[in-house]
């Protein structure tokens, strides 16, 4: 690697880390000013990002967009004014979506509203109460013994009222209407790996795609609040969902560790084959896992009514590292080098999509009559005729709009260059079309 390339890559990693650092103090949730501030930061780097507002009360499939939540301050203090828990010190101290409350409570009542992690006594947990009206605080477990007073004053200066849910969407047009989509969640406060790493890395990936010359595919980048944001996007974009050729959910890409790819619900979609091939050929340390309906928004995008071919590519698995959803998921957990390597893997995935040639058999109901089209004659005689005919049959059988020539080469054992030559003949005779039959 040349010094100039190495310096450029170091700068890219530094930019992503700086972006995460800028976003870290913002208190995000599934709605509210923190989401809009985050989208404004992204828009500063992606000027064409479209920010969408979905009003509270809007029905989105089986869900309803909730009231908007914002918080000014929140604290617990002794009756003499000494603050023992303060949202201003760390925004994980407040249970996300806590309802407004002001009053004096007895110690026993206060403890019922405090969440800790006994097994990690020095960490603040991240807790939410999106759909149950309640208030609460999160605290290091080893600080509980400091709460010795009989009563405490509690202030949760928050608002929960009609407003809107916001998400960001960047569309980058290519030669084809078929779309490749990347999505990340933007709803977590001050969690560096689980949230900010995905935002920062996907923003750089979008910049990379936007600068690709003569893009084959169109691309879409979604910045959505988890679950409800993805569902809101799906409810308003069924037509777009129908032309998605592959999708990857982006998360947990900033902390060092092996790459983990979770396959689509159908396990052998084109996106699964491409990501597995990228990980294998790039010799990246990785683990491939079958789909599970537990995780990030892949379970929404891949749900039965949409069945988008979607996988999830992370580093440390969802919920399986000790810092997950705690104050230890901070800026010390992620680093510029890991972010840059994750970006390189995602670029490889984009480039693999762009390089692939995918065909659609125009006569899929049984084998087309090849003799009257002169195909056997054109394929010729001699020692290669049988191999070429076998290449033709493999192409016809797997040209369903989801298998590329690379896939067919891996499956059949036939050299990809031979498949490409035979495919050109079939395309010339209008037996197959290049690209998926979508849009």
N, C-alpha and C positions, 0 to 999 in steps of 0.2 A: 504493500500500500504506500502510495506517495505521501510525502509530508503534507502537501496541500489538501489531499483527500482526507488524511487523518485529522488535520486541523479543522476542516469543514465539518466532519462528523462530530468532533469534540464540541464545536460551536452549536450544532444541532442539539446535542445532549444538554448542553448548558442552557439553551433557549427553553427546552422543555422543563428543565428543573426550575428555571426562573419563573416560568408560567405557573407551575405548581406552587411555588413560594408566594407568588402574588395572590393566588386564590385561597391559600390555606386559612387566613383569618376569617373568611366570609362564613357566616352562619347560613348554610343552605338547608332547604327542606324540599318537600314535593311541590310547594308553592311559595310565593312570597318574593320580597325584595332580594334576598340572597340569590335566588335563581336568576332573577333579571340582571343582577350585578355580574354574576358568573357569565351569563350569555353576552353581556356587554364586553367583558374582557375577551371572550372568544372572538366576538365580532371585530374587535380591534385588530385581530390577526387574520380574520377571514371576513373581509368587508361585505361579501355577498351572502353572508349567513342571514337567513330569514328567521325572525323571531315570531312565533305563533302564540296567540292567546286563546285559551278555551275558557269561557266563563264558568264560574262556580255554578253548580246545579245542572250542568250539561250532562245528559245521559250518554255514556260511551259504552256501548255494548251492555254488559250486565252491571256496570259501575256507574257512579255519579261523581263528577268532579267536585271535590270538597271545598269548603270555605277556605279562603286564603289565610295563611298564618304568618304573622310577623311578631318580632319580640324586640322590645326596647331595652329592658333590663330585668334581671331576676336574681334574687339572693335570699339567703337565710341568715338572720342575725340574732344574736342574743338581745335580750331586752335592754341592755345598756348600749346597744349600737355596734357591737363587734361582729363583723361579717364572718361567718364560718363556711359558707358556700357562696360563690359569686360567679355568675355567668360571665362577667367581664374578665375573669381570670382564664377561663377556657369554656368555649361554647358547648362542649360535651357535658358540662355540669348540669345543663337543663335538659330534661326529657323533651325531645323534639315534638312539637305540636302541643305543648302544655297549654291548658286554658288559663285565662286570667284568674288570678287569685291574690287577695291581700287579707291577711289576718294573723292572729296569734294562735298557735297550736301547741298542745302539750307534746312533750318529747316522744311519747309512744305513738302519737298520731303522725308526727313528722317522720319517724323511722319507717312507717308504712309507705311513705312516699319517696324513700331513698333507695337507690339501686347501687349495689357494689358487686365486686367479683372477689369472693373470699379466697379463691385459688390464685389470684393475682392481686394481692392487697394494695399494691402501690399504683395501680392503673385505674383510670376513670373509664367506666363502660359507656358505650353509645346505645341509647335506648330511644324508642319512638312510641307515640300514641296517636297515630294518624287518624284512626277511625273509632277511637273510644275517648270520649271527653273526660280528661283527667289532667292532673298536673303532677310533676315529680322532678326530683333532682338525682344526679349521679355523682358518686363520690368514691375516692379511694377507700377501700375497706379499712385500712389501718388508721384512718382518721375518725372512724365511728366513735372511738373511745374519748374523743375530744368533745363529743356532744353530751355534756353532763348536766346542763341546765334543765329545769322542770318545764320551761316554756321557751318558745322561739317565735320571732316574727318572720313571716314568710311573705315575700312580694314576688309575684310573677306578672310583670307588666307586659303582657302580650295582647295581641288582637286576633280574633278569629271571626272573620266576617266575609260577606260576599266579595269576591274579587275574581282572580283568574289563575289558571295553570298555564305556565309558559314552557315551550320547548324550542330548540333551535334546529334548523334544517338547512343544509347546503346541498344544492343539486349541481352537479358538474356534467354537462351534456357530452356525450360521445357520438360516434357514428351510428350506433345502434340504440334502440329504445330499451333493450334489455338492461337491467340495472344490477350493479354490485353495490351492496349497502353495508355500511359500518355504523354501529350504534354504541353509545356509551351513556351511563347514567350520571346525573348532575345534581343529586339530591342529598349528598352526605356532607355534614359540616366537619371541617378540619380533620379529615382522614386522607392521608397522602397517597397510600397505595390503592386503597379501595375508594376510588373516586378520582382524585386529582391526576394520578398517573395516566388513567385512561383518557381524561379530557385533554391533557397536554400532548400526549402522544398522538391521539387521533387528529388533533388540530394540525400537527406537523404532517401527518399522513395526507390530510385533505389538501394542504399546500402543495405537497409533492404531486398528487393526482392532478390538481388544477394546472400544473405546469407540464404534464405529459403531452408531447406532441401527438396529434392524430389519434386520440383515444378511440379504441374500438368500442368499449362499453361506456354507458353512462353510469355515474356514481352518485350515491346519496350518503350524506353523513348526518346522523341523528344524535342530538344531545337532548336526552329526555329524562324527566324525573322517573325513578324506578317504578315499575309495575303500572301505576296509573298513567304515567306519561306515555309509555309504550302502547297501552291500550287506547288512550286518546288518539295517538297517531294512527293506529290501525283502524279505528272506527271511522276516521275521516279520509283514509287513503286506501280503501280496498282495491281501487283500480291500480294503484302503484304496486301494492303487494303482489298482484297477479303477474307482474312482469319482472319480479326480482329473480335473477338467475343464481344468486348466491349472497349470503349475508354472514357477517361475523360480529358478535357482541364483544366489545373491547372492555377489559377491566383488569386490574391487578397486574400491571405491566412494568412497575417501577422498582420492585424489590427483587434482588437477585435470587435466582433459583431456576430449576428446569422449567421449560415451557410446558403448559398443560393444554391440550386441545380436547374439548368435549364435542362429540359429533352431533350432527343433526338428529332429529327424531327417527329418520329413516336410515341413518348410519352410513349410507353409501351414496349420498348426494355428491354432485360435482364439487361443491365447496369442500366436502370432507376429503375427497381424493386429492384436491389441489393442496390443501393445508398439510395433509400427511406427506405428500410428495415434497413440499417445500421443507418441512422439518427433517425429512430423511435425507434429501439431497444436500441440504445445507449443513448436515451433520450437527444440528443443534441438539443439545441434550433435551429430551422431551418425553412426555407421557401422553398417550392417547386414551381417552376414556369414552365409553358409550354414553349416549344421552341419558340424562336424568331430569325429571320435571321439577327439580329443585335447583335453584341457582339465580341467575340474573334474568334479563328480559328475553333470553332465548326461549324461555318457556311460554312467553306471550306470542312472540313472532312465529314460533313453531306450533302453536295451538291448532286443533283440528280444523277450525273454520278457515284458517289461512295456510297452514302448513308450508310456510316459507322455508326453503332450504337454508337453515341457520345453524352455525356452530359457535362456540365460544373459545377464544384463544387468550389464555392468561399465563401468568407465571405461577405464583403460589395459589393453590386452589381455594375456591370460595369457602370460607369458614374453617380452613384447615391450617392456619398459621397463628401462633400465639398472640400476635399483635392485632389480629382481626377485630374490628369494631371496638377498639380501645384507644386510649390516649397514646399508646405506644406506636400506633400507626401514624407516625409523624414524619416530618421532613428528613429525619435521620435514617428512616427505614428505606427510602428510595435514593437513587443516585443517577447522575447523568449518564454514566456508562451503560447501566442496565436499560434505561429509557432508550438510549440510542440503539442498543442491540434489538430491543423489542420493535422499534421503528423499522429497523432493517428487515426483520422477519415479515412484518406487515407489508413492506414494500415488495418483498419477494412474492408474497401472495398476490398483490396487485399485478405484478409483472407476469406471474404465471397465468393469471386470467387473460391478460392482454396477448400473451404468446399463443394461447391455445386456439386451435381451430375446431369448432363444434359444428356438426352437421345435423340436418333434419331430413329423414327419409320421406320423400313425397309420396311414396307408395307403401305405407306401413302395414297394409292388410294382406299379409302373405308376401311372397317374393315377387318383385316385378318381373315381367317377361324380358329377359335380357337379350335373348337371341335376336328378336326382331329389331332391337336397337343396335345390333352389330357389336355388342360389347365383348362377346367371346372372341370375335375376330380381331377387334382392336387390341385386346390384351395379348394377342399373338400366340405363337406356338413355341416349341423348344423347351429348354429346361426350366424357364421361369414361368411358363404359362400356368402351371398348377398353383404355384405360389401366388401369382397375381390374382387368380380366380378366388383363392382362399382369402386373400386380402379384401377383395371385393365383397365377399360374403360376410366377413366380419364387419366391414364398414356398414353394409346395409342393415345388419342385425342390430348394431349398437348406435346407429345414427338416429337417436331418439331426442336429440336436442339437449341431452345432459352428459353424454360421453364424448370426450375429445379424442383426437387422434392419439394423443399421449396415453389416454386411458386404454384405448383399443390396442395400442402397441404393448402396454403392460399386460393386458389380458390375453392377447393372442400370441405374443412372442415374435411378431412380425416387426421388422425394422420400421421406425416411424417415417423414414424417407420413402420407403416403398409404399406405405399407406397413403402418404401425401400425393404421390404420383398417381395412384389408382383413384384416389378421391377426386383429383382434378378431372379425370376422364368421366367419372360418374356425374360430377357437377356440370361438365360440358354437355352431357346428354340429358340434363334436367331430371336426373333421378334423385339427386340430393340437393338440398339448399344449404348454404353456409349460414350458420347462426340459428338461434332458437326461433321457433314459430310463435313469437310473442308480440304484444303491443298492438 
